[in-house]
């Protein structure tokens, strides 16, 4: 979880609370401000999720490349004649 997801969730909760206060008090400005903050929070959360997905994909690719490199090295060593293997 990154900072965008945390900030987004905070804005979502605060916006929802503000919107409900506006509804309960009949204050349209507070209700609208809460709705805007809630939407902003949802957008921040979505950006944070996207960043996490990109980071995870990058990590998976790097791990896959490392595994492939190690497997190739082992294959080359196995293909060497016994006397060259000891060098």
WOSUL-V200470 format. One record per run of one state. SS is the DSSP state (alpha for helix, beta for strand, coil for the rest). FROM is the first residue (numbers start at 0). LEN is the number of residues. If there is no record, write none. Layout:
# WOSUL-V200470
ss:SS from:FROM len:LEN
ss:SS from:FROM len:LEN
This chain:
# WOSUL-V200470
ss:coil from:0 len:2
ss:alpha from:2 len:23
ss:coil from:25 len:2
ss:alpha from:27 len:52
ss:coil from:79 len:2
ss:alpha from:81 len:4
ss:coil from:85 len:2
